[in-house]
Amino acid sequence: MELKRVVITGLGALSPLGKDLKSSWANLLAGVSGAVPITKFDTTLFKTKFACELKDYDALDYFDRKEARKADPFTQYAIIASDEAIEHADLNFDQLDRHRCGVIWASGNGGIYTFDQELKAFAASGGNPRFNPFFVPKILIDTPSGAISIKHGLMGANYCPVSACASSTTAILDAFNYIRLNKADLMVTGGSEAPITESGIGGFGAMKALSTRNEDHVTASRPFDTDRDGFVMGEGASALILESLEHATNRGATIYGEVVGGGMTADAYHPTATHPEGLGALRGMLLALEEAGIAPEELDYINAHATSTPVGDLSELSAVEKLLGTTPGPWVGATKSMTGHLLGAAGAIEATICTMAVHENVIPPTINIQNLDHAVPDGLRITSKISLSQNVDYAMSNTFGFGGHNATVIIKKFR
């Protein structure tokens, strides 16, 4: 069977850097940090008091009060970002076969905000089980995929893959496979996360995974830096519209990039730590390159997972060094230095960034590297704090999650 080519025709973003794709991209290229003191709860007793929050977010700007009460923030974010992507793709579903259009949407945590609020209310009530009647659907991790489907009447495949912080890259690759195997014409895909809650910050803080640079939070997310001390939590959503090339061409769509390869592997090593030599990550990148039919030296940009943790950053760079060998390498960057770590939505926002990079021929910066770790392999070209204008034909995005999940996707300039 001949596989279909899969192209990207729409993008949406609701991020710590902006309320839409345009503002998020502009602030990313300008090297803006999304880190701010946490406003969502009292952090007095918390070791980490900052995160990459959405700025001036009000659900009532997007939903009426009744609808807003029915949806956890992670579902709200998903609807907002997917609506932007659908508009960006100039889609009119009345003119399409809705049975051939689906939604594969990911999250790593689901409705953690709702869970926190309901359990606090339960405890405060002295054990009176007066739970919100929408409690269960609000926390379910597949609620956004269903909500997007219901809003637009999309009756194709609809589900939520979960692979921790690799979740939304997994969603993109699943959507890619459905289309190229001719099981669908179009997929809305991406991820959303709203983890800036007491349990989210407290739980990751207890693992010592978060930065505690409270007095200098703007520079706290510092991938590859000698003094990195953990990641900065982020929230938001990003959406991509994937279509078969034939379907996109027939409706006269603008094409922003093409998905050409992916790889998913497991470290089979540790519940939370990456393999110290990056063996699973390396295998995932090799599979993605093999599927794309290109050599490592043909990559122009690698958006690294690079969360700013002491062990994780170096294990990934070890894998990248093995991948590239002595060949002239691509630029390696870490946009989490600006967006923070959106957990299960990280792959979606970073695939969106890679798509914009190939479409606009710009490589985003990595900010906050003040002293490059001496253990960073020689020869790797790490992006600086200034965005770089150059031709970008191929961009690779890496995401890795607890449980040893690895997912890599390659975006190609459309020709």
N, C-alpha and C positions, 0 to 999 in steps of 0.2 A: 504494500500500500504506500502510495506517495504521501509524505507528510506535508501538511499545510504550513506555509510561512505565517508567522504570528507577529503582528505589528501593534504598536502603542498609539492610540488615537486620542486619548484624553488623560489628563492628570488633575489631581486635586490635592490640596494640602491645608491642614489646620495644625499649625506647629507653634512651638515656643518662639519662633522667629517671625510669625505672621499669621493672619487669619485666612490667608488664601495662598495660592501657588505663587503669584507675582510678588507679594511682599516677603514671603518666606525665602524665595530664591534671591531677591535683591539683598536682603539682610545677610544671607549665607555668603554671598560673594563679597559683601563688605566686611566680613569677619566679625559680625556682631555675636556676642554671647547672649544666650537665652536665660542664663542663670539669674535668679532673683531670690530674695528671702521668701520663704513659704508663707502664703496668706490663707491657706485653706484650713489650717488648724493651729492651735497653740503649740509651738515647738520648744517651749521653755525647758522641758526636761529631756529633749532629744539631743543626741550628739550631732546630728546633721540638721541644720536649720534652713536649708536652701534647696532649690530644685529649679528645673527649667519648666516653669508653669506657662500655660497659655496666658496671654496678656488681655485683661479687660474682657474676659469671656462671660457672657450672660446668655443662658439658654433661651431666654425670652426674646432675644434678638432673632432667633431662628424658629422657635416653636411657640405655640400658644401654651398657656400655663397648664392646661389639662394634659396635653401631650408631653410636655417637659417632665411632668411628675411620673409618667409611665416609663421613662427611659433613663437608665444609668448614664452618667456622662460618657462612658466609652461607646455607648450606642449613639448618643447624640453626635459625638465627634465623627463617627463612621458615616452617619447620614449626611452631615455637612460636607465632608470631604468627597464622598461619592457623588453628591449632587453637583459639586463643582466640576468633577471629572466628567460627568455625563453632559453638563452644559459645555464644557471645553471641547468635548468630542462632537458637539452639535448633533446629539442623538434624538431621534423621534421614534420611540418604540412602537407607536401606532403603525409605522411603516415597516416594521421588522417582524420576524417570526419570534414571538416571545418564548416559544418552546425551545428555541435554539440560543437563548440568551440566559446566562446564569450569574450567580454570585458566589465567589469563594473568598470569604473575609475572615481574617485571623485576629486573635488576641492571645496574649499569654496568661492573663489574669482574669478577664471577664469583669463582672460588676463588683469589684472589690470595694468601691465607695459605698454602694448600697448595702453590701454585707456588713461593713463597719457600722454604718448608721443604724441599721435595724438591730444589730446585736447590742449596741450601746443603749438603744431605747428599751430593749428587752431587759437588760441588766438594771437600768434605772427604774423600771416599772415594778421591781421586786419579783419578777418572774411571770408577769402577766403576758401571755402569748398573743399580743395584739399586733401581729405583723401586717405590713402593707400587703393588700391583696395582689399587688404586682411584684412582690418580693422575688419570687422564683424566676419569672421571665426577665426581670431586671438584672439578675446576676448570671444568667446562663450565658456561656461564652459564645454560643452560636446565635444569640439574639440579633446582633447587627446584620448578619447575612440574611436572616429572615426579614428583618425590617426593611432593608434595601429592596429585597425581592417583592415584598408586599406593596411598597410605595410605588414601584414602577411596573408591577405585574409581570415580573420575569420568572418564567416557569421552567427554566433549565436547571442544571445541577446547582445545589444550594447547600453549603456546609461550611464548617469552620475547622481547618487543620490546626493542631496545637503542637508546637515543638519549642516551647519556651521562647527565648529571644530570637529564634530562627523562624518563628511562626509565619510572619507575613511573607518572607521569601519563599517558604514552603507553599503558601497560598498562591503566589505568583507562578511558581513552577507547576502547580497543579492546574491552574487556569491555562497556562501555556500548553500543557499536555492535552487537556480536553479539546482545545481548538485544533492543534496540529493533527490530532487523531480523528478529526472531523466529527467529534461528538457535540460540538457547539460552534456557533458562528462568532459569539461575542461573550466576554466575561467581564463583569465588574469585580475587581480584586484589590486587595490592600490589607490594611490593618489599623487597629485603633487601640489605645490604651489610656486609662485614667488611674494611674497607680499612686498619685501623690496624696496618700491618706496616712492616718496614724499607723495602720498595720503595714502598709507598703514601705514607708520610710523606716518604721521601727524594725520590721522584719529584715530588710536588707542591711540596715545598720547593725543589727545583732550579728550578722554574718561578717561584719567589717568589710562589706563590699562597697560602701558609699564613702565618698570624700567627706572629710570633716573640716575643710578649709573655710570655716564660717566667716572669718574676717576678710577673706579675699575670694568670695564666691565666684566672681566674674572669671577668674583664671583657674577655677578649681578643676574643670575638666581639661586635663592636659595629657592626652595620649602621647606615648613615647618619651615623655619627659622623665628625667631622673627622679624628680620629686612627686610624681603622681601618687595619689593615695586612695584611689577608688573612683567609681563612676558618679556622675551627677544624674539623678532621676529626671526623666522627661515625660511629657504627656502629649497627646494629640492623635492625629490620624493622617493617612495619605492613601489616595486611591489611584488606580490605573485602569484604563479601559483597554483591554486586549481584544483584538479581532483577527480573523484570518485576513490575509492580504486581499484575497478575492472579495470578501465581504466589505472591507474598508474601501477598496477601489470602486466597487459597484455603487456605493452610496456617496462617492466623491469626498471621502474623509481626508483631513490633514493628518499626515503620519509623522510622529515625532521620534520614532525609533523602532527597532525590531528586537524582539527577544530571540536569541539564537542558541542559547545553551544554558544548561543548569546541572548542578550536581548536589546530591544529598547523601550524606554519610553519617556514621556514628563513630565517636571516639572509643566507645566501649572501655572507658578508663575510670571515670570518677563521677559522682552525682553532680558536682558543681564546678570542678576545676577542668580546664581544658588540658588536652594532652601536652606535656611540656615540650615535645618536639613538633607539635602541630600536625601529627600524622593524619588524623581525620580531616582536618582543614585542607591539607595538601591534596588528599585524594579527591575531595569535593571539587577543588579548583581544577584538578586534572580532568575530571569527568566533564566539567562544564566546558573546558577548552576542547576536549575531544568532540563533544556534541556540536560545538560551534564550528569545528573544522579549522581551528586556527592554532598557531604556535604561541607560546608565552610572550615572545618578543613583539607580537602584533598587538598586544594590549597597550592602550595609551594611559589608562587610569584604573587604579584599584581603590575602591572605597572600602577601606578596612573596617572590620568590626570594631576593633580598637576602642574599648570602653574606658580606658584609662586606669585599668587595674594593673598592679605590679606584675603578676604572672601572665595574664591573658594577652597583653600587648606583645610581649616578647615571644610567646609561643606562636602567635599568628605570624609575626615577622620571620620566625624561623621557618615556617611553612612557605612563606613567600620567597625567602632566599632559596630554598630547595627547588621551588617551582621555576624560578628564573635562571638559576645557575649563574653563569658568567655573561649571559646575553645582556645587551643594553635593555634596561628595564623600564616599565611604565612608572608614572608618578604614583606614589602611595599616599593616600590622605585619610584623615579621620574627621568627618564632619560632626561626630558626636562632641567634639570640642566646642561646638556652637549650639547644637540642638539638645544636647544631653542624650541620655539613653532612653529611648521610647519603648524598651523591652520588646514585647511582641509586635509592636508597630515599627520597630527600627528598620526592618528589611524593606517595608513599604516606602518610608520616607527616603531611604537611601537608594532604592531602585528609581524613585522619582528623580532624585538628584542626579543619578547616572544618566537617566534619559535626557534631562536638561543639559547635562554636560556634552553628550554626543550631538544634541540638536543645536546647541548654541556655540560649540567649540570653546568651552571654558571649563577649566578644572578648578574647583573650589579650594579655598585655603584650609590649612589646619592651624588653629590659633593656640596660643598658650604654651608652645614649646619654648621654654627658656633655656633649658640645658638638656640637649638630646642625650638619652641614655647611652652610655658607652657600649652597652651590650647590643644595641641596634646593629644588625649586620652591615658591614662595609659594602658600599656600592648601591644600596637601596636609595632611591630618590624620594625623600619625604617632602611633601608639599610644605611651603612656608606659609606665613600669615597673609600673603598677598595672593589673590586669585590669579590664575595663569591662562592667558589666551593662546590657544594652540589647537590644531586639528585633533579631534577626538573621534576615532572610528570605532573603537571598542572600549567599553567600560565594564568592569567587573565589580560586583557588590558581594561582600562576605557577611554572613551572620552566623553566630554560634550561640547555642542555648544550653541551660542546665539540663543535665541528662546526657550530655555528649552529642547533642544534635548540631549538625553542620549543614548549611545550605548556601549555595553560591549561584548567582545568576549573571549572565553576560548580556549586555545591551549593545546593539550595533547601530551605527548610523544608517538610516534607511536610504537605499539607492535603488 
